[in-house]
């Protein structure tokens, strides 16, 4: 009898814990009409019947990743990375509550920095420095 009670209790704990397990699922939101490849994929954490949007990835028409980043409270949050159709890094920047914030960089396809920039409350701010494809200084612009 005692063994049966322990087995039943373990089974109940197991079933209760299963509802609390987080599943990371993806949903293709948009496809390219001509190729049927994904254009935008949203990722969700699902617990029971509740789901939370946690990440997004955008793709170029050739299927290569275009943009990736996290979602918090249905807004872009943290570091985002953009890529050229070749897969080379194009840009790095951060978001806070859905708005661009902080320092970022834009790269030429050859990997050399094109622009060093900064945003505050979603708007260009501070010193932006521009370079040519060889990495030579070209210009500087200040945003207030």
C-alpha positions as CSV (number, residue, x, y, z in Angstrom):
1,X,0.0,0.0,0.0
2,X,2.8,2.4,0.9
3,X,4.6,1.7,-2.4
4,X,1.4,2.3,-4.4
5,X,0.9,5.7,-2.6
6,X,4.5,6.7,-3.5
7,X,4.0,5.7,-7.1
8,X,0.7,7.7,-7.3
9,X,2.4,10.7,-5.7
10,X,5.3,10.5,-8.1
11,X,2.9,10.3,-11.1
12,X,1.0,13.4,-9.9
13,X,4.2,15.3,-9.5
14,X,5.4,14.3,-12.9
15,X,2.1,15.3,-14.6
16,X,2.1,18.6,-12.7
17,X,5.6,19.4,-13.8
18,X,4.9,18.6,-17.4
19,X,2.4,21.5,-17.6
20,X,5.2,23.9,-16.4
21,X,7.8,22.8,-18.9
22,X,8.8,25.6,-21.3
23,X,8.7,24.7,-25.0
24,X,10.6,26.9,-27.4
25,X,8.5,27.0,-30.6
26,X,8.7,28.9,-33.9
27,X,6.1,30.3,-36.1
28,X,6.8,31.4,-39.7
29,X,4.9,34.7,-39.9
30,X,5.7,35.5,-43.6
31,X,7.0,33.7,-46.6
32,X,8.5,35.0,-49.8
33,X,5.8,34.4,-52.4
34,X,8.2,33.4,-55.3
35,X,10.4,31.0,-53.3
36,X,8.2,29.9,-50.4
37,X,11.2,30.5,-48.1
38,X,10.6,32.1,-44.7
39,X,10.8,35.8,-44.6
40,X,10.1,36.3,-40.8
41,X,10.1,33.7,-38.1
42,X,8.9,34.5,-34.5
43,X,9.9,32.3,-31.6
44,X,7.7,31.7,-28.5
45,X,8.2,30.2,-25.1
46,X,5.1,28.1,-24.4
47,X,4.1,26.9,-20.9
48,X,0.8,25.1,-20.8
49,X,-1.6,27.3,-22.8
50,X,0.4,30.5,-22.4
51,X,2.9,31.7,-24.9
52,X,5.4,34.6,-24.8
53,X,7.1,36.1,-27.8
54,X,10.8,35.9,-27.1
55,X,12.7,36.3,-30.4
56,X,12.5,37.2,-34.0
57,X,14.6,36.3,-37.1
58,X,14.2,37.9,-40.6
59,X,15.7,36.3,-43.7
60,X,16.8,37.5,-47.1
61,X,15.1,36.1,-50.3
62,X,18.0,33.6,-50.6
63,X,17.3,32.1,-47.2
64,X,20.3,33.7,-45.4
65,X,19.6,35.3,-42.0
66,X,19.0,39.1,-42.3
67,X,18.2,40.2,-38.8
68,X,18.1,38.6,-35.3
69,X,17.3,39.6,-31.8
70,X,15.3,39.1,-28.6
71,X,11.8,40.3,-27.7
72,X,10.8,41.3,-24.1
73,X,7.3,42.4,-23.3
74,X,6.5,42.4,-27.1
75,X,9.3,44.9,-27.8
76,X,12.8,44.6,-29.2
77,X,15.3,44.3,-26.4
78,X,19.1,43.9,-26.2
79,X,21.5,43.3,-29.0
80,X,20.3,43.0,-32.6
81,X,22.5,41.9,-35.5
82,X,21.9,42.5,-39.2
83,X,23.5,40.5,-42.0
84,X,24.2,40.9,-45.7
85,X,22.7,38.4,-48.2
86,X,26.1,36.8,-48.2
87,X,25.9,36.1,-44.4
88,X,28.5,38.7,-43.5
89,X,27.8,40.9,-40.5
90,X,26.2,44.2,-41.6
91,X,25.3,45.9,-38.3
92,X,25.2,45.6,-34.5
93,X,23.1,47.7,-32.2
94,X,20.9,47.6,-29.1
95,X,17.3,48.2,-28.2
96,X,15.7,49.2,-24.9
97,X,11.9,48.8,-24.7
98,X,11.6,48.8,-28.5
99,X,13.8,51.8,-29.3
100,X,17.4,52.0,-30.5
101,X,19.7,52.8,-27.6
102,X,23.4,53.1,-27.1
103,X,26.4,52.5,-29.4
104,X,26.3,50.6,-32.6
105,X,28.3,49.8,-35.7
106,X,27.6,49.3,-39.4
107,X,30.1,47.3,-41.4
108,X,31.0,47.1,-45.1
109,X,30.5,43.7,-46.6
110,X,34.3,43.2,-46.4
111,X,34.1,43.4,-42.6
112,X,35.6,46.9,-42.2
113,X,33.6,49.4,-40.0
114,X,31.6,51.9,-42.1
115,X,29.9,53.8,-39.3
116,X,30.3,54.0,-35.5
117,X,27.1,55.5,-34.2
118,X,25.0,56.1,-31.1
119,X,21.3,56.3,-30.4
120,X,19.4,57.8,-27.5
121,X,15.6,57.2,-27.1
122,X,15.4,55.9,-30.6
123,X,17.1,58.9,-32.3
124,X,20.6,59.5,-33.5
125,X,22.8,61.0,-30.8
126,X,26.3,62.0,-30.1
127,X,29.3,61.6,-32.4
128,X,28.9,59.4,-35.6
129,X,32.1,58.5,-37.3
130,X,32.3,57.5,-40.9
131,X,35.0,55.4,-42.6
132,X,35.7,54.2,-46.2
133,X,36.1,50.6,-47.2
134,X,39.7,50.5,-46.3
135,X,39.0,51.8,-42.8
136,X,40.2,55.3,-43.3
137,X,38.5,58.1,-41.5
138,X,36.1,60.0,-43.8
139,X,33.9,62.3,-41.7
140,X,32.3,62.9,-38.3
141,X,28.9,64.2,-37.5
142,X,27.4,65.2,-34.2
143,X,23.8,64.7,-33.2
144,X,22.1,66.4,-30.2
